[in-house]
Amino acid sequence: MELQQLRYVLAVARTGNFSRAAEQCHVAQPSLSQQIHKLEEELGEKIFDRLRQRAQLTPVGEAFVRRATRILDEVEAAGREAREAHELACGTVCVGALPTIAPYLLPAVVGKFALKFPGVQIIVQEDTTARMLELLAAGEVDLAIVSLPITDARFAMETLFEEELLLALPARHRLARRAAINLADLESERFILMKEGHCLGDQVLDFCHRQDFKPTVSCRSAQIETIQALVAAGLGISLVPRMACASGPERRPVYRPLADAHPRRTVVVLWLRQRPPGRAAREFLKSLRAPKQPVQKL
């Protein structure tokens, strides 16, 4: 008994016709018929009744097809596991992430993954949310790490964590020593935000508008590090994710939570529903789930 014979039997059972089954299996019809006849002789039982218009399973054939289906499913699963094991030995994972997330979240995740799967190459691509969705839909990245809102039904989504947006102030700012800062205290301030197309800038503006507060935007940048450097230089204030808060002895902003409002963002990972992640990407997803939100000491 050969696996190819089982595939021929299932094709005939599915189509009800030897000729159509042969077409689906890309084999000559006499060859397919001969292999099934050979199998029936080996079993000592007929699998099909050959009728004028169709091939019909016998009771023995129905039982045989059920078991043959299970056998071929197991063979396919074994092959898939072997391919995935090979992928983990020498595969590639392409991860897209927002520039306000990638440098703060991914180093620890990539490091942990690389220790476990040293043969897998990791490609990190940073871009805006809109561009991330394009790359994901085109199959150019396996996973995309972005922040809500996401409304595109083409993508499956898993929440990784939520984090607070903190007020970033120059060290000598009039509010830097205040125990509590309210949104109303910022009415005369100049805001420095991510430029249009970067979701963090949109999130800050959306938060302000929901609080009936209209910020004065004096400057925009595509880099969160540049925004914080401008704040530290006394050129304005901003709202930045906690994970991105600068640390170290160098000149940096002062960070404070807002007392009367608590702006937050939700970080999620996406993949294309019609193309579930492969084994290497699934393992990377496990590494993403493991770490908690980075906590900066302010």
JOJODA-V527227 format. One line per field, one symbol per residue. ss: DSSP state (H for helix, E for strand, L for the rest). A space follows every 50 residues. Layout:
# JOJODA-V527227
ss->???
This chain:
# JOJODA-V527227
ss->LLHHHHHHHHHHHHHLLHHHHHHHHLLLHHHHHHHHHHHHHHHLLLLEEE LLLLEEELHHHHHHHHHHHHHHHHHHHHHHHHHHHHHHHHLEEEEEELLL LHHHHHHHHHHHHHHHLLLLEEEEEELLHHHHHHHHHLLLLLEEEEELLL LLLLEEEEEEEEEEEEEEELLLLLLLLLLLELHHHHLLLEEEEELLLLHH HHHHHHHHHHLLLLLEEEEEELLHHHHHHHHHLLLLEEEEEHHHLLLLLL LLLEEELELLLLLEEEEEEEEELLLLLLHHHHHHHHHHHHLLLLLLLL
